[in-house]
Amino acid sequence: QVQLVESGGGLVQAGDSLRLSCAVSGRTGSSYAMGWFRQAPGKEREFVAGISWSGSNTGYADSVKGRFTISSDTAKNTVYLQMNSLKSEDTAVYYCAAKTGYWSRAKQAYTYWGQGTQVTVSS
C-alpha cells in the first residue's frame, strides 16, 4: 500500500507562484512513478505532470509546459509541483497519484491517489 498526502494549495493572484508537495509513505521506491492531476468544477480530472521516482524522467501537459516543474526528493519521499505564472484557468483541486512502472498521462493507470489540495487563482 502507498499513502499520499498533498499540501501547499491556497488562494493566489494571477501571475503568482505556489509549490505543492506530495508526501509518500508505505511501499515506495524505484518501482513507482508519480503523477500530478487536477480537476476543475464540472470538468474531467486531467493530467498535469509525471515523473519517475528517481526524477530522471518527466513529462507535462501542454497547458502547463514552461510554467510548472515536477520534481522528487527521494530522501524525503516527497514529490513537488512548482507552479509559476499561475492563471485563473489553473484553478482546480490538485491530486497526487502513484503507479508502478513508468508514469502515464492516463488517470486510470494510477493505483493510489491523495485526497487533493485546492488551488484557486484569482484574476
Biopython code that builds the backbone (N, CA, C, O; Angstrom):
import numpy as np
from Bio.PDB.StructureBuilder import StructureBuilder

atoms = [
    (1, "GLN", "N", (0.833, -1.199, 0.000)),
    (1, "GLN", "CA", (0.000, 0.000, 0.000)),
    (1, "GLN", "C", (0.867, 1.249, 0.000)),
    (1, "GLN", "O", (1.962, 1.273, 0.562)),
    (2, "VAL", "N", (0.353, 2.270, -0.638)),
    (2, "VAL", "CA", (1.036, 3.560, -0.701)),
    (2, "VAL", "C", (0.051, 4.624, -0.240)),
    (2, "VAL", "O", (-1.103, 4.640, -0.668)),
    (3, "GLN", "N", (0.510, 5.505, 0.628)),
    (3, "GLN", "CA", (-0.321, 6.610, 1.094)),
    (3, "GLN", "C", (0.267, 7.921, 0.574)),
    (3, "GLN", "O", (1.480, 8.131, 0.599)),
    (4, "LEU", "N", (-0.615, 8.788, 0.108)),
    (4, "LEU", "CA", (-0.204, 10.065, -0.477)),
    (4, "LEU", "C", (-0.947, 11.195, 0.214)),
    (4, "LEU", "O", (-2.164, 11.136, 0.385)),
    (5, "VAL", "N", (-0.207, 12.226, 0.611)),
    (5, "VAL", "CA", (-0.833, 13.375, 1.259)),
    (5, "VAL", "C", (-0.317, 14.648, 0.601)),
    (5, "VAL", "O", (0.874, 14.954, 0.663)),
    (6, "GLU", "N", (-1.225, 15.383, -0.029)),
    (6, "GLU", "CA", (-0.863, 16.633, -0.691)),
    (6, "GLU", "C", (-0.975, 17.808, 0.275)),
    (6, "GLU", "O", (-1.748, 17.772, 1.232)),
    (7, "SER", "N", (-0.198, 18.835, 0.011)),
    (7, "SER", "CA", (-0.285, 20.082, 0.772)),
    (7, "SER", "C", (0.245, 21.213, -0.098)),
    (7, "SER", "O", (0.857, 20.980, -1.140)),
    (8, "GLY", "N", (-0.001, 22.438, 0.346)),
    (8, "GLY", "CA", (0.554, 23.589, -0.341)),
    (8, "GLY", "C", (-0.410, 24.400, -1.172)),
    (8, "GLY", "O", (-0.041, 25.439, -1.718)),
    (9, "GLY", "N", (-1.648, 23.936, -1.274)),
    (9, "GLY", "CA", (-2.623, 24.692, -2.042)),
    (9, "GLY", "C", (-3.022, 25.982, -1.338)),
    (9, "GLY", "O", (-2.668, 26.214, -0.182)),
    (10, "GLY", "N", (-3.768, 26.817, -2.060)),
    (10, "GLY", "CA", (-4.222, 28.062, -1.466)),
    (10, "GLY", "C", (-4.825, 28.996, -2.491)),
    (10, "GLY", "O", (-5.060, 28.627, -3.642)),
    (11, "LEU", "N", (-5.067, 30.212, -2.045)),
    (11, "LEU", "CA", (-5.640, 31.254, -2.898)),
    (11, "LEU", "C", (-4.539, 32.240, -3.264)),
    (11, "LEU", "O", (-3.910, 32.829, -2.385)),
    (12, "VAL", "N", (-4.307, 32.419, -4.554)),
    (12, "VAL", "CA", (-3.282, 33.339, -5.030)),
    (12, "VAL", "C", (-3.843, 34.183, -6.174)),
    (12, "VAL", "O", (-4.935, 33.927, -6.681)),
    (13, "GLN", "N", (-3.075, 35.185, -6.562)),
    (13, "GLN", "CA", (-3.478, 36.025, -7.682)),
    (13, "GLN", "C", (-2.792, 35.541, -8.960)),
    (13, "GLN", "O", (-1.762, 34.867, -8.918)),
    (14, "ALA", "N", (-3.381, 35.897, -10.073)),
    (14, "ALA", "CA", (-2.782, 35.547, -11.358)),
    (14, "ALA", "C", (-1.360, 36.092, -11.432)),
    (14, "ALA", "O", (-1.095, 37.235, -11.060)),
    (15, "GLY", "N", (-0.454, 35.251, -11.920)),
    (15, "GLY", "CA", (0.946, 35.622, -12.007)),
    (15, "GLY", "C", (1.789, 35.163, -10.831)),
    (15, "GLY", "O", (3.018, 35.162, -10.900)),
    (16, "ASP", "N", (1.123, 34.772, -9.748)),
    (16, "ASP", "CA", (1.836, 34.304, -8.557)),
    (16, "ASP", "C", (2.345, 32.876, -8.731)),
    (16, "ASP", "O", (2.099, 32.227, -9.748)),
    (17, "SER", "N", (3.059, 32.407, -7.712)),
    (17, "SER", "CA", (3.597, 31.042, -7.713)),
    (17, "SER", "C", (3.119, 30.290, -6.474)),
    (17, "SER", "O", (2.801, 30.888, -5.446)),
    (18, "LEU", "N", (3.078, 28.966, -6.598)),
    (18, "LEU", "CA", (2.781, 28.074, -5.487)),
    (18, "LEU", "C", (3.602, 26.814, -5.668)),
    (18, "LEU", "O", (3.919, 26.426, -6.792)),
    (19, "ARG", "N", (3.946, 26.175, -4.562)),
    (19, "ARG", "CA", (4.586, 24.870, -4.633)),
    (19, "ARG", "C", (3.744, 23.858, -3.869)),
    (19, "ARG", "O", (3.515, 23.998, -2.668)),
    (20, "LEU", "N", (3.296, 22.853, -4.576)),
    (20, "LEU", "CA", (2.560, 21.753, -3.967)),
    (20, "LEU", "C", (3.533, 20.646, -3.576)),
    (20, "LEU", "O", (4.539, 20.408, -4.243)),
    (21, "SER", "N", (3.204, 19.988, -2.487)),
    (21, "SER", "CA", (4.008, 18.846, -2.034)),
    (21, "SER", "C", (3.127, 17.617, -1.927)),
    (21, "SER", "O", (1.936, 17.715, -1.634)),
    (22, "CYS", "N", (3.719, 16.468, -2.166)),
    (22, "CYS", "CA", (3.029, 15.193, -2.014)),
    (22, "CYS", "C", (3.935, 14.290, -1.182)),
    (22, "CYS", "O", (4.964, 13.816, -1.664)),
    (23, "ALA", "N", (3.549, 14.059, 0.060)),
    (23, "ALA", "CA", (4.307, 13.174, 0.937)),
    (23, "ALA", "C", (3.885, 11.734, 0.683)),
    (23, "ALA", "O", (2.700, 11.403, 0.728)),
    (24, "VAL", "N", (4.865, 10.886, 0.417)),
    (24, "VAL", "CA", (4.605, 9.499, 0.037)),
    (24, "VAL", "C", (5.072, 8.574, 1.164)),
    (24, "VAL", "O", (6.194, 8.705, 1.654)),
    (25, "SER", "N", (4.219, 7.651, 1.569)),
    (25, "SER", "CA", (4.596, 6.676, 2.580)),
    (25, "SER", "C", (4.080, 5.301, 2.179)),
    (25, "SER", "O", (3.236, 5.170, 1.292)),
    (26, "GLY", "N", (4.604, 4.279, 2.849)),
    (26, "GLY", "CA", (4.213, 2.917, 2.517)),
    (26, "GLY", "C", (5.236, 2.267, 1.613)),
    (26, "GLY", "O", (6.431, 2.535, 1.729)),
    (27, "ARG", "N", (4.779, 1.421, 0.721)),
    (27, "ARG", "CA", (5.667, 0.704, -0.201)),
    (27, "ARG", "C", (6.066, 1.617, -1.340)),
    (27, "ARG", "O", (5.337, 1.752, -2.322)),
    (28, "THR", "N", (7.214, 2.240, -1.211)),
    (28, "THR", "CA", (7.685, 3.181, -2.220)),
    (28, "THR", "C", (9.008, 2.687, -2.797)),
    (28, "THR", "O", (9.485, 1.603, -2.461)),
    (29, "GLY", "N", (9.575, 3.486, -3.649)),
    (29, "GLY", "CA", (10.866, 3.127, -4.210)),
    (29, "GLY", "C", (10.888, 3.262, -5.707)),
    (29, "GLY", "O", (9.967, 3.808, -6.315)),
    (30, "SER", "N", (11.955, 2.757, -6.296)),
    (30, "SER", "CA", (12.210, 2.989, -7.711)),
    (30, "SER", "C", (11.210, 2.303, -8.634)),
    (30, "SER", "O", (11.174, 2.602, -9.827)),
    (31, "SER", "N", (10.403, 1.394, -8.108)),
    (31, "SER", "CA", (9.432, 0.729, -8.970)),
    (31, "SER", "C", (8.190, 1.580, -9.205)),
    (31, "SER", "O", (7.314, 1.200, -9.982)),
    (32, "TYR", "N", (8.110, 2.719, -8.545)),
    (32, "TYR", "CA", (6.936, 3.571, -8.664)),
    (32, "TYR", "C", (7.223, 4.827, -9.477)),
    (32, "TYR", "O", (8.349, 5.325, -9.509)),
    (33, "ALA", "N", (6.185, 5.325, -10.130)),
    (33, "ALA", "CA", (6.204, 6.617, -10.796)),
    (33, "ALA", "C", (5.063, 7.458, -10.230)),
    (33, "ALA", "O", (4.084, 6.925, -9.707)),
    (34, "MET", "N", (5.200, 8.765, -10.340)),
    (34, "MET", "CA", (4.244, 9.669, -9.720)),
    (34, "MET", "C", (3.642, 10.598, -10.762)),
    (34, "MET", "O", (4.253, 10.895, -11.788)),
    (35, "GLY", "N", (2.446, 11.041, -10.472)),
    (35, "GLY", "CA", (1.796, 11.994, -11.359)),
    (35, "GLY", "C", (1.031, 13.042, -10.578)),
    (35, "GLY", "O", (0.561, 12.787, -9.469)),
    (36, "TRP", "N", (0.913, 14.207, -11.157)),
    (36, "TRP", "CA", (0.019, 15.241, -10.637)),
    (36, "TRP", "C", (-1.130, 15.391, -11.638)),
    (36, "TRP", "O", (-0.917, 15.470, -12.848)),
    (37, "PHE", "N", (-2.338, 15.429, -11.105)),
    (37, "PHE", "CA", (-3.535, 15.651, -11.902)),
    (37, "PHE", "C", (-4.311, 16.798, -11.280)),
    (37, "PHE", "O", (-4.050, 17.194, -10.145)),
    (38, "ARG", "N", (-5.268, 17.328, -12.031)),
    (38, "ARG", "CA", (-6.128, 18.362, -11.471)),
    (38, "ARG", "C", (-7.538, 18.204, -12.006)),
    (38, "ARG", "O", (-7.765, 17.665, -13.089)),
    (39, "GLN", "N", (-8.478, 18.693, -11.210)),
    (39, "GLN", "CA", (-9.878, 18.627, -11.607)),
    (39, "GLN", "C", (-10.565, 19.926, -11.241)),
    (39, "GLN", "O", (-10.660, 20.295, -10.070)),
    (40, "ALA", "N", (-11.039, 20.609, -12.265)),
    (40, "ALA", "CA", (-11.795, 21.838, -12.083)),
    (40, "ALA", "C", (-13.282, 21.489, -11.984)),
    (40, "ALA", "O", (-13.695, 20.429, -12.455)),
    (41, "PRO", "N", (-14.093, 22.363, -11.379)),
    (41, "PRO", "CA", (-15.525, 22.073, -11.244)),
    (41, "PRO", "C", (-16.188, 21.796, -12.589)),
    (41, "PRO", "O", (-16.054, 22.576, -13.532)),
    (42, "GLY", "N", (-16.895, 20.689, -12.664)),
    (42, "GLY", "CA", (-17.607, 20.342, -13.881)),
    (42, "GLY", "C", (-16.749, 19.765, -14.987)),
    (42, "GLY", "O", (-17.234, 19.536, -16.095)),
    (43, "LYS", "N", (-15.483, 19.529, -14.698)),
    (43, "LYS", "CA", (-14.580, 19.013, -15.732)),
    (43, "LYS", "C", (-13.970, 17.678, -15.309)),
    (43, "LYS", "O", (-13.986, 17.304, -14.137)),
    (44, "GLU", "N", (-13.435, 16.975, -16.304)),
    (44, "GLU", "CA", (-12.765, 15.715, -16.034)),
    (44, "GLU", "C", (-11.424, 15.963, -15.348)),
    (44, "GLU", "O", (-10.812, 17.018, -15.514)),
    (45, "ARG", "N", (-10.980, 14.974, -14.576)),
    (45, "ARG", "CA", (-9.645, 15.043, -13.996)),
    (45, "ARG", "C", (-8.628, 14.910, -15.126)),
    (45, "ARG", "O", (-8.729, 14.009, -15.959)),
    (46, "GLU", "N", (-7.641, 15.822, -15.150)),
    (46, "GLU", "CA", (-6.695, 15.831, -16.247)),
    (46, "GLU", "C", (-5.252, 15.754, -15.756)),
    (46, "GLU", "O", (-4.914, 16.179, -14.651)),
    (47, "PHE", "N", (-4.431, 15.199, -16.618)),
    (47, "PHE", "CA", (-3.004, 15.054, -16.344)),
    (47, "PHE", "C", (-2.328, 16.420, -16.337)),
    (47, "PHE", "O", (-2.613, 17.268, -17.183)),
    (48, "VAL", "N", (-1.430, 16.625, -15.376)),
    (48, "VAL", "CA", (-0.645, 17.849, -15.307)),
    (48, "VAL", "C", (0.840, 17.542, -15.552)),
    (48, "VAL", "O", (1.472, 18.150, -16.417)),
    (49, "ALA", "N", (1.386, 16.597, -14.785)),
    (49, "ALA", "CA", (2.807, 16.273, -14.904)),
    (49, "ALA", "C", (3.072, 14.891, -14.338)),
    (49, "ALA", "O", (2.337, 14.415, -13.473)),
    (50, "GLY", "N", (4.132, 14.241, -14.832)),
    (50, "GLY", "CA", (4.521, 12.927, -14.353)),
    (50, "GLY", "C", (6.029, 12.865, -14.170)),
    (50, "GLY", "O", (6.775, 13.617, -14.796)),
    (51, "ILE", "N", (6.472, 11.952, -13.296)),
    (51, "ILE", "CA", (7.891, 11.839, -13.001)),
    (51, "ILE", "C", (8.214, 10.421, -12.560)),
    (51, "ILE", "O", (7.424, 9.774, -11.872)),
    (52, "SER", "N", (9.394, 9.944, -12.969)),
    (52, "SER", "CA", (9.887, 8.684, -12.446)),
    (52, "SER", "C", (10.340, 8.914, -11.010)),
    (52, "SER", "O", (10.639, 10.045, -10.628)),
    (53, "TRP", "N", (10.394, 7.841, -10.206)),
    (53, "TRP", "CA", (10.715, 8.017, -8.791)),
    (53, "TRP", "C", (12.079, 8.685, -8.607)),
    (53, "TRP", "O", (12.261, 9.488, -7.693)),
    (54, "SER", "N", (13.019, 8.356, -9.463)),
    (54, "SER", "CA", (14.360, 8.950, -9.353)),
    (54, "SER", "C", (14.398, 10.401, -9.796)),
    (54, "SER", "O", (15.338, 11.131, -9.481)),
    (55, "GLY", "N", (13.369, 10.816, -10.530)),
    (55, "GLY", "CA", (13.335, 12.186, -11.030)),
    (55, "GLY", "C", (14.014, 12.372, -12.367)),
    (55, "GLY", "O", (14.103, 13.491, -12.873)),
    (56, "SER", "N", (14.497, 11.281, -12.947)),
    (56, "SER", "CA", (15.275, 11.394, -14.177)),
    (56, "SER", "C", (14.417, 11.580, -15.418)),
    (56, "SER", "O", (14.919, 11.988, -16.466)),
    (57, "ASN", "N", (13.151, 11.289, -15.309)),
    (57, "ASN", "CA", (12.275, 11.387, -16.474)),
    (57, "ASN", "C", (10.975, 12.092, -16.088)),
    (57, "ASN", "O", (10.299, 11.699, -15.137)),
    (58, "THR", "N", (10.641, 13.136, -16.840)),
    (58, "THR", "CA", (9.441, 13.909, -16.534)),
    (58, "THR", "C", (8.633, 14.183, -17.797)),
    (58, "THR", "O", (9.144, 14.081, -18.912)),
    (59, "GLY", "N", (7.374, 14.530, -17.605)),
    (59, "GLY", "CA", (6.518, 14.911, -18.715)),
    (59, "GLY", "C", (5.447, 15.880, -18.239)),
    (59, "GLY", "O", (5.088, 15.888, -17.062)),
    (60, "TYR", "N", (4.934, 16.702, -19.161)),
    (60, "TYR", "CA", (3.991, 17.747, -18.798)),
    (60, "TYR", "C", (2.850, 17.830, -19.802)),
    (60, "TYR", "O", (2.993, 17.475, -20.971)),
    (61, "ALA", "N", (1.722, 18.307, -19.311)),
    (61, "ALA", "CA", (0.642, 18.674, -20.217)),
    (61, "ALA", "C", (1.046, 19.943, -20.957)),
    (61, "ALA", "O", (1.777, 20.772, -20.416)),
    (62, "ASP", "N", (0.582, 20.095, -22.167)),
    (62, "ASP", "CA", (0.938, 21.278, -22.955)),
    (62, "ASP", "C", (0.505, 22.569, -22.259)),
    (62, "ASP", "O", (1.163, 23.601, -22.390)),
    (63, "SER", "N", (-0.588, 22.508, -21.529)),
    (63, "SER", "CA", (-1.143, 23.707, -20.895)),
    (63, "SER", "C", (-0.264, 24.245, -19.768)),
    (63, "SER", "O", (-0.410, 25.401, -19.371)),
    (64, "VAL", "N", (0.648, 23.418, -19.247)),
    (64, "VAL", "CA", (1.480, 23.874, -18.124)),
    (64, "VAL", "C", (2.969, 23.871, -18.461)),
    (64, "VAL", "O", (3.791, 24.325, -17.665)),
    (65, "LYS", "N", (3.310, 23.365, -19.625)),
    (65, "LYS", "CA", (4.721, 23.267, -20.002)),
    (65, "LYS", "C", (5.370, 24.645, -20.003)),
    (65, "LYS", "O", (4.836, 25.593, -20.578)),
    (66, "GLY", "N", (6.519, 24.745, -19.358)),
    (66, "GLY", "CA", (7.226, 26.015, -19.258)),
    (66, "GLY", "C", (6.839, 26.831, -18.044)),
    (66, "GLY", "O", (7.532, 27.788, -17.697)),
    (67, "ARG", "N", (5.733, 26.468, -17.384)),
    (67, "ARG", "CA", (5.294, 27.198, -16.182)),
    (67, "ARG", "C", (5.395, 26.332, -14.923)),
    (67, "ARG", "O", (5.707, 26.830, -13.841)),
    (68, "PHE", "N", (5.130, 25.041, -15.074)),
    (68, "PHE", "CA", (5.144, 24.114, -13.935)),
    (68, "PHE", "C", (6.378, 23.214, -14.018)),
    (68, "PHE", "O", (6.849, 22.872, -15.103)),
    (69, "THR", "N", (6.881, 22.846, -12.852)),
    (69, "THR", "CA", (8.010, 21.918, -12.783)),
    (69, "THR", "C", (7.731, 20.853, -11.735)),
    (69, "THR", "O", (7.435, 21.170, -10.583)),
    (70, "ILE", "N", (7.825, 19.592, -12.134)),
    (70, "ILE", "CA", (7.664, 18.486, -11.202)),
    (70, "ILE", "C", (9.054, 18.003, -10.792)),
    (70, "ILE", "O", (9.968, 17.946, -11.614)),
    (71, "SER", "N", (9.201, 17.660, -9.525)),
    (71, "SER", "CA", (10.491, 17.161, -9.032)),
    (71, "SER", "C", (10.240, 16.186, -7.895)),
    (71, "SER", "O", (9.142, 16.112, -7.342)),
    (72, "SER", "N", (11.283, 15.443, -7.561)),
    (72, "SER", "CA", (11.162, 14.484, -6.466)),
    (72, "SER", "C", (12.375, 14.569, -5.565)),
    (72, "SER", "O", (13.483, 14.858, -6.017)),
    (73, "ASP", "N", (12.157, 14.315, -4.289)),
    (73, "ASP", "CA", (13.233, 14.227, -3.306)),
    (73, "ASP", "C", (13.096, 12.847, -2.673)),
    (73, "ASP", "O", (12.281, 12.640, -1.775)),
    (74, "THR", "N", (13.903, 11.913, -3.153)),
    (74, "THR", "CA", (13.766, 10.532, -2.689)),
    (74, "THR", "C", (14.131, 10.392, -1.219)),
    (74, "THR", "O", (13.595, 9.521, -0.532)),
    (75, "ALA", "N", (15.024, 11.224, -0.729)),
    (75, "ALA", "CA", (15.411, 11.154, 0.688)),
    (75, "ALA", "C", (14.244, 11.542, 1.595)),
    (75, "ALA", "O", (14.113, 11.036, 2.709)),
    (76, "LYS", "N", (13.401, 12.445, 1.100)),
    (76, "LYS", "CA", (12.245, 12.895, 1.878)),
    (76, "LYS", "C", (10.967, 12.199, 1.468)),
    (76, "LYS", "O", (9.907, 12.460, 2.038)),
    (77, "ASN", "N", (11.053, 11.302, 0.472)),
    (77, "ASN", "CA", (9.849, 10.634, -0.039)),
    (77, "ASN", "C", (8.762, 11.654, -0.382)),
    (77, "ASN", "O", (7.601, 11.494, -0.002)),
    (78, "THR", "N", (9.151, 12.681, -1.091)),
    (78, "THR", "CA", (8.232, 13.756, -1.413)),
    (78, "THR", "C", (8.368, 14.137, -2.885)),
    (78, "THR", "O", (9.470, 14.193, -3.432)),
    (79, "VAL", "N", (7.234, 14.394, -3.504)),
    (79, "VAL", "CA", (7.180, 14.884, -4.877)),
    (79, "VAL", "C", (6.597, 16.294, -4.838)),
    (79, "VAL", "O", (5.666, 16.574, -4.084)),
    (80, "TYR", "N", (7.157, 17.167, -5.657)),
    (80, "TYR", "CA", (6.746, 18.564, -5.655)),
    (80, "TYR", "C", (6.187, 18.971, -7.024)),
    (80, "TYR", "O", (6.509, 18.376, -8.052)),
    (81, "LEU", "N", (5.357, 19.986, -7.001)),
    (81, "LEU", "CA", (4.905, 20.622, -8.229)),
    (81, "LEU", "C", (5.058, 22.123, -8.027)),
    (81, "LEU", "O", (4.263, 22.755, -7.332)),
    (82, "GLN", "N", (6.089, 22.680, -8.644)),
    (82, "GLN", "CA", (6.306, 24.121, -8.600)),
    (82, "GLN", "C", (5.481, 24.756, -9.709)),
    (82, "GLN", "O", (5.642, 24.425, -10.883)),
    (83, "MET", "N", (4.611, 25.657, -9.334)),
    (83, "MET", "CA", (3.706, 26.282, -10.300)),
    (83, "MET", "C", (3.987, 27.782, -10.355)),
    (83, "MET", "O", (3.789, 28.494, -9.371)),
    (84, "ASN", "N", (4.444, 28.249, -11.498)),
    (84, "ASN", "CA", (4.752, 29.662, -11.693)),
    (84, "ASN", "C", (3.792, 30.274, -12.710)),
    (84, "ASN", "O", (3.130, 29.562, -13.465)),
    (85, "SER", "N", (3.728, 31.589, -12.715)),
    (85, "SER", "CA", (2.881, 32.313, -13.671)),
    (85, "SER", "C", (1.473, 31.737, -13.703)),
    (85, "SER", "O", (0.933, 31.439, -14.768)),
    (86, "LEU", "N", (0.897, 31.587, -12.535)),
    (86, "LEU", "CA", (-0.425, 30.958, -12.444)),
    (86, "LEU", "C", (-1.487, 31.785, -13.135)),
    (86, "LEU", "O", (-1.450, 33.016, -13.130)),
    (87, "LYS", "N", (-2.444, 31.073, -13.737)),
    (87, "LYS", "CA", (-3.549, 31.693, -14.456)),
    (87, "LYS", "C", (-4.862, 31.261, -13.808)),
    (87, "LYS", "O", (-4.903, 30.273, -13.075)),
    (88, "SER", "N", (-5.910, 31.991, -14.075)),
    (88, "SER", "CA", (-7.208, 31.642, -13.497)),
    (88, "SER", "C", (-7.644, 30.250, -13.929)),
    (88, "SER", "O", (-8.327, 29.549, -13.182)),
    (89, "GLU", "N", (-7.254, 29.851, -15.129)),
    (89, "GLU", "CA", (-7.637, 28.528, -15.617)),
    (89, "GLU", "C", (-6.879, 27.393, -14.935)),
    (89, "GLU", "O", (-7.172, 26.222, -15.180)),
    (90, "ASP", "N", (-5.915, 27.721, -14.089)),
    (90, "ASP", "CA", (-5.228, 26.697, -13.295)),
    (90, "ASP", "C", (-6.004, 26.364, -12.025)),
    (90, "ASP", "O", (-5.626, 25.450, -11.293)),
    (91, "THR", "N", (-7.076, 27.088, -11.759)),
    (91, "THR", "CA", (-7.890, 26.821, -10.582)),
    (91, "THR", "C", (-8.487, 25.425, -10.649)),
    (91, "THR", "O", (-9.172, 25.079, -11.611)),
    (92, "ALA", "N", (-8.222, 24.622, -9.618)),
    (92, "ALA", "CA", (-8.678, 23.236, -9.596)),
    (92, "ALA", "C", (-8.256, 22.604, -8.274)),
    (92, "ALA", "O", (-7.492, 23.184, -7.502)),
    (93, "VAL", "N", (-8.770, 21.409, -8.035)),
    (93, "VAL", "CA", (-8.222, 20.562, -6.978)),
    (93, "VAL", "C", (-7.089, 19.754, -7.604)),
    (93, "VAL", "O", (-7.271, 19.114, -8.640)),
    (94, "TYR", "N", (-5.936, 19.788, -6.976)),
    (94, "TYR", "CA", (-4.767, 19.088, -7.495)),
    (94, "TYR", "C", (-4.547, 17.803, -6.700)),
    (94, "TYR", "O", (-4.553, 17.797, -5.469)),
    (95, "TYR", "N", (-4.352, 16.717, -7.447)),
    (95, "TYR", "CA", (-4.176, 15.405, -6.854)),
    (95, "TYR", "C", (-2.817, 14.827, -7.206)),
    (95, "TYR", "O", (-2.318, 14.995, -8.319)),
    (96, "CYS", "N", (-2.239, 14.151, -6.247)),
    (96, "CYS", "CA", (-1.022, 13.380, -6.443)),
    (96, "CYS", "C", (-1.428, 11.919, -6.627)),
    (96, "CYS", "O", (-2.364, 11.447, -5.982)),
    (97, "ALA", "N", (-0.728, 11.204, -7.504)),
    (97, "ALA", "CA", (-1.064, 9.813, -7.762)),
    (97, "ALA", "C", (0.200, 8.993, -7.962)),
    (97, "ALA", "O", (1.238, 9.524, -8.358)),
    (98, "ALA", "N", (0.110, 7.695, -7.686)),
    (98, "ALA", "CA", (1.260, 6.802, -7.824)),
    (98, "ALA", "C", (0.866, 5.543, -8.571)),
    (98, "ALA", "O", (-0.271, 5.080, -8.483)),
    (99, "LYS", "N", (1.820, 4.998, -9.306)),
    (99, "LYS", "CA", (1.613, 3.744, -10.036)),
    (99, "LYS", "C", (2.953, 3.031, -10.151)),
    (99, "LYS", "O", (4.011, 3.647, -10.023)),
    (100, "THR", "N", (2.896, 1.761, -10.387)),
    (100, "THR", "CA", (4.130, 1.026, -10.652)),
    (100, "THR", "C", (4.523, 1.240, -12.104)),
    (100, "THR", "O", (3.684, 1.539, -12.954)),
    (101, "GLY", "N", (5.818, 1.082, -12.373)),
    (101, "GLY", "CA", (6.298, 1.233, -13.741)),
    (101, "GLY", "C", (6.486, 2.681, -14.138)),
    (101, "GLY", "O", (6.816, 3.527, -13.307)),
    (102, "TYR", "N", (6.275, 2.958, -15.405)),
    (102, "TYR", "CA", (6.519, 4.276, -15.991)),
    (102, "TYR", "C", (5.334, 5.199, -15.737)),
    (102, "TYR", "O", (4.197, 4.735, -15.652)),
    (103, "TRP", "N", (5.588, 6.512, -15.613)),
    (103, "TRP", "CA", (4.474, 7.449, -15.431)),
    (103, "TRP", "C", (3.618, 7.472, -16.695)),
    (103, "TRP", "O", (4.073, 7.139, -17.789)),
    (104, "SER", "N", (2.382, 7.872, -16.507)),
    (104, "SER", "CA", (1.407, 7.841, -17.595)),
    (104, "SER", "C", (0.570, 9.099, -17.564)),
    (104, "SER", "O", (0.396, 9.709, -16.509)),
    (105, "ARG", "N", (0.045, 9.493, -18.721)),
    (105, "ARG", "CA", (-0.896, 10.616, -18.818)),
    (105, "ARG", "C", (-2.328, 10.169, -18.527)),
    (105, "ARG", "O", (-3.224, 11.004, -18.397)),
    (106, "ALA", "N", (-2.541, 8.889, -18.427)),
    (106, "ALA", "CA", (-3.886, 8.353, -18.228)),
    (106, "ALA", "C", (-4.179, 8.176, -16.742)),
    (106, "ALA", "O", (-3.458, 7.462, -16.045)),
    (107, "LYS", "N", (-5.233, 8.823, -16.262)),
    (107, "LYS", "CA", (-5.541, 8.749, -14.833)),
    (107, "LYS", "C", (-5.911, 7.327, -14.415)),
    (107, "LYS", "O", (-5.669, 6.939, -13.272)),
    (108, "GLN", "N", (-6.486, 6.558, -15.310)),
    (108, "GLN", "CA", (-6.906, 5.210, -14.942)),
    (108, "GLN", "C", (-5.720, 4.272, -14.746)),
    (108, "GLN", "O", (-5.888, 3.163, -14.237)),
    (109, "ALA", "N", (-4.531, 4.699, -15.140)),
    (109, "ALA", "CA", (-3.335, 3.878, -14.964)),
    (109, "ALA", "C", (-2.801, 3.930, -13.539)),
    (109, "ALA", "O", (-1.995, 3.085, -13.149)),
    (110, "TYR", "N", (-3.242, 4.914, -12.757)),
    (110, "TYR", "CA", (-2.709, 5.113, -11.419)),
    (110, "TYR", "C", (-3.522, 4.352, -10.385)),
    (110, "TYR", "O", (-4.751, 4.311, -10.438)),
    (111, "THR", "N", (-2.807, 3.751, -9.447)),
    (111, "THR", "CA", (-3.444, 2.926, -8.429)),
    (111, "THR", "C", (-3.765, 3.694, -7.160)),
    (111, "THR", "O", (-4.811, 3.481, -6.547)),
    (112, "TYR", "N", (-2.875, 4.577, -6.769)),
    (112, "TYR", "CA", (-3.009, 5.270, -5.490)),
    (112, "TYR", "C", (-3.201, 6.767, -5.719)),
    (112, "TYR", "O", (-2.591, 7.364, -6.606)),
    (113, "TRP", "N", (-4.068, 7.356, -4.891)),
    (113, "TRP", "CA", (-4.403, 8.774, -5.008)),
    (113, "TRP", "C", (-4.412, 9.434, -3.647)),
    (113, "TRP", "O", (-4.764, 8.815, -2.642)),
    (114, "GLY", "N", (-4.017, 10.710, -3.623)),
    (114, "GLY", "CA", (-4.163, 11.517, -2.436)),
    (114, "GLY", "C", (-5.548, 12.118, -2.366)),
    (114, "GLY", "O", (-6.387, 11.882, -3.235)),
    (115, "GLN", "N", (-5.783, 12.906, -1.312)),
    (115, "GLN", "CA", (-7.107, 13.481, -1.099)),
    (115, "GLN", "C", (-7.308, 14.779, -1.868)),
    (115, "GLN", "O", (-8.436, 15.255, -2.000)),
    (116, "GLY", "N", (-6.230, 15.350, -2.372)),
    (116, "GLY", "CA", (-6.312, 16.576, -3.159)),
    (116, "GLY", "C", (-6.090, 17.831, -2.332)),
    (116, "GLY", "O", (-6.327, 17.854, -1.124)),
    (117, "THR", "N", (-5.630, 18.874, -3.012)),
    (117, "THR", "CA", (-5.442, 20.175, -2.387)),
    (117, "THR", "C", (-5.954, 21.248, -3.339)),
    (117, "THR", "O", (-5.662, 21.214, -4.535)),
    (118, "GLN", "N", (-6.711, 22.190, -2.814)),
    (118, "GLN", "CA", (-7.363, 23.203, -3.652)),
    (118, "GLN", "C", (-6.390, 24.326, -4.006)),
    (118, "GLN", "O", (-5.699, 24.874, -3.147)),
    (119, "VAL", "N", (-6.359, 24.647, -5.283)),
    (119, "VAL", "CA", (-5.614, 25.808, -5.772)),
    (119, "VAL", "C", (-6.613, 26.740, -6.441)),
    (119, "VAL", "O", (-7.310, 26.342, -7.375)),
    (120, "THR", "N", (-6.682, 27.972, -5.969)),
    (120, "THR", "CA", (-7.576, 28.963, -6.542)),
    (120, "THR", "C", (-6.762, 30.166, -6.976)),
    (120, "THR", "O", (-6.030, 30.754, -6.180)),
    (121, "VAL", "N", (-6.895, 30.531, -8.252)),
    (121, "VAL", "CA", (-6.147, 31.656, -8.809)),
    (121, "VAL", "C", (-7.149, 32.737, -9.189)),
    (121, "VAL", "O", (-8.007, 32.521, -10.046)),
    (122, "SER", "N", (-7.045, 33.878, -8.566)),
    (122, "SER", "CA", (-7.950, 34.990, -8.866)),
    (122, "SER", "C", (-7.322, 35.888, -9.926)),
    (122, "SER", "O", (-6.114, 36.129, -9.931)),
    (123, "SER", "N", (-8.170, 36.371, -10.816)),
    (123, "SER", "CA", (-7.656, 37.203, -11.919)),
    (123, "SER", "C", (-7.839, 38.680, -11.632)),
    (123, "SER", "O", (-7.464, 39.519, -12.451)),
]
sb = StructureBuilder()
sb.init_structure("model")
sb.init_model(0)
sb.init_chain("A")
sb.init_seg("    ")
for serial, (resi, resn, name, xyz) in enumerate(atoms, 1):
    if name == "N":
        sb.init_residue(resn, " ", resi, " ")
    sb.init_atom(name, np.array(xyz, "f"), 0.0, 1.0, " ", f" {name:<3s}", serial, name[0])
structure = sb.get_structure()
